């Protein structure tokens, strides 16, 4: 086992070299021991290695005396759904998200879909797995099966309020787990015409990378939207806990602007509610939430931090720059398809095209996230503090400095020698000037 497979928020590595069946077996035993768990719900994606990892993992759990609820092949939001609704101590997804098919991994929720991260148990699990000194359990656990998909589909389809409006959608699932979300749209077939792209689970992960944050992966979706005259294009990532959109013209919609739009929608039924947005997001997001009377709170990057802060601050919705969207309705966890339903509801209610709705959010020029390989990250951050000492500075997550007409954030990677820059300004010209100025300093 390679100890580096234990990341800040999950376990992930190349199957057969970094992460294998024996490791999955040990992780199953370690989870029972560390959390004193009695019952674990387990779902998996359709990677070639997932069945073997599942069998090894459940053997470890049951040999340590824990019971298994087999959820079958499900998306990560479905595992969160199970964690919030079933009588279990833990819920586990065997998946490597958008990583290439040679990877696999494990994501862990406590009951209520509370994520387990490096500082909330994963480092302890790593140590138990590395030591491998497991005491034999006097009892062996049992396994049952539960199909949560019908309840999941019915629950999220119930949010649709489309009246007699009809829409045409183009949906790219990249031959990955988003395909398992499609029955939600089937429940709305009286209102929807669907054109699918790469929806063959018999050829898993064989299309383009399932990662809508990389806008080049949306090129075929944009073309399909224009070819079919679709009202919206939708793209899922590998385990369907992230979602991206293009408008009816085929133009990619920045994921942070979706946070602003959905934030305004949920505020219609929850006046004055609290909504979180990650600190890379456009200023337009905060403005849009506050214009609807909501309480907008900036948060750091990462699902484990966001889910905890949602509970602490009483937030009902949160959006992340990377396309993760969190809802109280799914136990403060991701519910990607609910985002699409909210957008369809807004289009039905207003009669406006998606591009028109988004245009109200396109107020500033944003650089997007730019990575730079840096040997001494601390030295660069110190140089940035000195150069921009006249700005409003805070360090919630990396360094963020704000001026009246522009801002930037630089965050160090936890696992790689990288600094990640996001910069936004009132005009394109000023954004380009400041972006290039910052990159020159970062890379010097």
QUIDAPE-V894757 format. One record per helix or strand. SS is the DSSP state (@ for helix, = for strand). FROM is the first residue (numbers start at 1). TO is the last residue. If there is no record, write none. Layout:
ss->SS from->FROM to->TO
ss->SS from->FROM to->TO
//
This chain:
ss->@ from->3 to->5
ss->= from->6 to->6
ss->= from->11 to->15
ss->= from->19 to->19
ss->@ from->21 to->35
ss->= from->39 to->44
ss->@ from->50 to->63
ss->= from->67 to->73
ss->@ from->76 to->85
ss->= from->90 to->94
ss->= from->103 to->110
ss->= from->114 to->115
ss->@ from->118 to->120
ss->@ from->122 to->131
ss->= from->143 to->145
ss->@ from->149 to->157
ss->= from->167 to->172
ss->@ from->177 to->181
ss->@ from->183 to->186
ss->= from->192 to->197
ss->@ from->201 to->203
ss->@ from->215 to->228
ss->= from->232 to->236
ss->= from->243 to->246
ss->= from->252 to->253
ss->@ from->255 to->269
ss->= from->274 to->278
ss->@ from->283 to->291
ss->= from->295 to->299
ss->@ from->303 to->313
ss->= from->315 to->319
ss->= from->325 to->327
ss->@ from->328 to->330
ss->= from->333 to->334
ss->@ from->336 to->350
ss->@ from->354 to->359
ss->= from->365 to->366
ss->= from->370 to->373
ss->@ from->377 to->387
ss->= from->392 to->394
ss->= from->399 to->403
ss->= from->406 to->412
ss->= from->418 to->425
ss->@ from->428 to->442
//
